[in-house]
Amino acid sequence: MEHHHAESWNIDHAIDTYQIDRWGDEFFSIGENGHIMVHPCPGKDIAWDLVEIVNQGLAQDLTPPVLIRLPGIIRARVQQLYAAFAAGREKYGYRGKYTLVFPIKVNQHQEVLDAVYASGVSVGSAVGMEAGSKAEMMAAICKADNHTPVFCNGFKDDTYIELAVRAFQLGRNVTIIIEKPHEIQMVAQCVKRLGVCPRLGVRVKLAARVSGHWQSSAGSNSKFGLSTSQLLEGIDQLRALGLIHRLELMHFHPGSQINNVRHIKASIIEATRIYGDLYKQGIPLNTIDVGGGLAVDYTGNRNTEPSSMNYTLQEYANDVVYYMQQVCNQMGVPHPDIVSESGRAVAAHHGVLVVPVLGAVQTNRQDSLTLTPEEEKIPPLFELQGNLVELNEDNVLEVYHDGQQAVEMALQLFANGHMTLDQRVKAERMFFVLCQRVRGRLEELEFIPKELQELSQNLAETYYANFSLFQSLPDNWAIDQLFPLMPIHRLLEKPTSQGTLGDITCDSDGCIVNFVGPNGKRKTLPLHPMQKDEPYWLGIFLVGAYQEVLGDYHNLLGRLHVLTVDADANDRMMVFTRRGTVVSEALELVNHTPEDVMRGVRSMIHSAVSDKRVSTVEAQSSSRFFQRLATEYTYLTDDLDAPSEVVLTRAVEERVNGTFANPRVGALDFVQDAETNGDVEEFVAIDG
Ligand SMILES: Cc1ncc(COP(=O)(O)O)c(C=O)c1O
C-alpha cells in the first residue's frame, strides 16, 4: 500500500507506485507532464510522449486499442546483446565470435524481422533468423541476404527439408538442425537428389534441468533433441552417409524465461563437455548454439519469480563465455563460435499495448445511509449506523469487526424472515461504506493488520477496457505471466482507486487480477477515477514477444491496429500504420465469406420490406449500416452512425410525424428504444 497524500503526490510517487524505473530499463520513463515517455533509441536524446503517439493514430482514424511497435528498441536490444558478449569475450580472452540467431516464432511480423535484419548494420555482422516451420522458413529466407545465418529447426517433413536445401543451393546461409533421429535419412535423400548439402547441426537433450514454466523444454524427457545415445548413433549414420564433414554445430535449448542464472551455468557446462568430446572424435564442430532462455524482467524485481530474473544481460553473456572457455581449455579444444537464439530478450520491450478504459464499476456509493424511524429499530442497521459514526484512528480494527458482525446478523435476520430485502441491501451498503472509510484510514496506521490489507483487494473496482486478453495478452491468461501495466497519462495526479481490469470478451477469464508489485504480485492496481468525456488510457508493456502470435480470436475480436513508430534520419518521429481486423475479416476467419454474410443481410432486409416491417428509407439506412459495419474494427467503436445521419433523421421524422405508419412498431417505441441505447442525444443533435 502506497502512503502518498494527494497534496504531496509527484512524479517520484508515480514511479514508486508503478515501478517503471525497474521494468522500463532505459526505454520508458515519466515526463514532466505526467505522461509516459518512450526512449526508442538509447544513447540518443529522443523522448516521445506516448499520448502523442496514440493521438497520431487517432488522427488517422485508428482508435485505441492499438499496439505500438518501436523497432528502435529491437535494434537497441540486439546491440546490448552483442555488446554484452563482446565485453564477456574480452574479459575472458575468448576466441570464438558471437552471433544472435533470432527465433522468429517469438514474433514473425514483417516490421520485427526488418528491425532484426537492420540491427546487423550497427553490430557489424549479419544477425540470423531461426525458423520452426515451412512458413517461418519462407519468411526467414525472404528477409535474409546471403550472409544472414538461417537455421531450419523444429518438426520437419521432406518439403521443409527441401525448402532449406534449395535456399542453400540458391545462395542462402542455411543450417539444418537435426532434432529427431529419422531426419538424418530425410536430409541425406534430399541432399543426394539436389546435389548440395547445407551446414548441419544437431540438437542434443541435456540432463541439466531448469525450473519455471518451460522446464519440459530441457532434460532427458524433452520433446526435442537427440539423447546422448541417439547422438552417437546419429553421428555413425552421418559418417556412413558421407555427411559428417558438414556437421558443424551443436545446439541445445534449455527452455524459455530462465529465472535463475544457476540453471544456465549447468546447461553450458554439460553442453560444452559433449561438444569437446565430439570435437576430439574428429567431428568438424565449430559452433555451440545455446538456444533461448535469456529472460526478461517483467516485474523489475530481479528475483527468481516466474516473471522476473536474478541476473543481468551482462551476467548471462559472461557466464556463457566463461563456462565454455573453462571447459574447452580443460579439454584442450578450440573455443567454439557462440550462437544464442534469444527471442524474448530481443523482442519483448518493443511492443506496447494501449487500451482505453470504458468505465469502472463504481463501488464507492455513499447513498442511502439515513435510516427511517422503522429501520432504526432493527439492531444490525442501528449498529452499523453507530459504527460509521464511531470510527476513528484508534479503533479501526475493532469497528471493522463490529461492522462484520452486524452485517452477518442482518443476513441471518433476512434468512429467517425478520428483515426485508430492502433492509438487507441497506445493511450491506452501510457495511460497504464502513469498509471504504476503514480503508481510507489505513494510511494513518503505523501497522496494517493482514485482514485490513486484504480489504483493499475486496473493495477493488473493476475497470473495463476495450481489448481482449485472449488476443493481446494470452500468457497472462494461460500461465499467469505478469506484464507491467499503468496509466500512460494523469501521472501527476494521485490514483485514488484500486482496480482490477476486465476485457470485453464474454469470458469471465478475460480479466487481469495480478499486477506487478514491489514484492512480486499485487492483486489490485492503483488507478484514477474516470473523468466524464475524458479518455483514460492504460499501457501494457513488454508485450512484444510471443503475445501477438499466440493470441487467438475469442469472440472474433481480431488483431489490433498497429502503429510502428521509428526515428527518421533527423531523429523525427515517423509513424507507419497497419489497420486491425475488421468485422468481415473476422467472419472470414471462421469461413463466413463476405458474400455469404451480405446475402444474409440482403435477405433479411428484403423480407422486412416485403412484410412492411420497415419503410424503404429505413431499409436503405440499414443496408448502408451493415455495409459500413463490415469494414469496422472488431473492437468497440462509437461513431458507427455518423455517415447516414441524414437518412436516419428523415426516418425518425417520418416516425415522429406519423407519416410512416408501421403496423407493428409505433413511433413512440422507436424513440424509447433509442433512449435506452443512449442514442437519443445524437438524434436530437442531428435534428437541430
Ligand atoms: C529452439 C528454441 N530456440 C529459441 C527459443 C526462444 O527462447 P527465448 O524466447 O527464451 O529466447 C525457443 C523458445 O522456446 C526455442 O524453442
The ligand as an SDF file (V2000), in Angstrom:
LIG
                    3D

 16 16  0  0  0  0  0  0  0  0999 V2000
   14.5630  -23.8940  -30.0850 C   0  0  0  0  0  0  0  0  0  0  0  0
   14.2350  -22.5890  -29.4770 C   0  0  0  0  0  0  0  0  0  0  0  0
   15.1050  -21.5710  -29.6090 N   0  0  0  0  0  0  0  0  0  0  0  0
   14.8430  -20.3560  -29.0730 C   0  0  0  0  0  0  0  0  0  0  0  0
   13.6890  -20.1100  -28.3800 C   0  0  0  0  0  0  0  0  0  0  0  0
   13.4600  -18.7420  -27.8210 C   0  0  0  0  0  0  0  0  0  0  0  0
   13.5500  -18.7070  -26.4530 O   0  0  0  0  0  0  0  0  0  0  0  0
   13.5620  -17.3190  -25.6860 P   0  0  0  0  0  0  0  0  0  0  0  0
   12.4000  -16.5380  -26.1510 O   0  0  0  0  0  0  0  0  0  0  0  0
   13.5150  -17.7120  -24.2720 O   0  0  0  0  0  0  0  0  0  0  0  0
   14.8250  -16.6200  -26.0210 O   0  0  0  0  0  0  0  0  0  0  0  0
   12.7560  -21.1300  -28.2160 C   0  0  0  0  0  0  0  0  0  0  0  0
   11.5110  -20.8690  -27.4770 C   0  0  0  0  0  0  0  0  0  0  0  0
   11.1040  -21.5100  -26.5910 O   0  0  0  0  0  0  0  0  0  0  0  0
   13.0380  -22.4090  -28.7740 C   0  0  0  0  0  0  0  0  0  0  0  0
   12.1660  -23.4090  -28.6620 O   0  0  0  0  0  0  0  0  0  0  0  0
  1  2  1  0
  2  3  1  0
  2 15  2  0
  3  4  2  0
  4  5  1  0
  5  6  1  0
  5 12  2  0
  6  7  1  0
  7  8  1  0
  8  9  2  0
  8 10  1  0
  8 11  1  0
 12 13  1  0
 12 15  1  0
 13 14  2  0
 15 16  1  0
M  END
$$$$
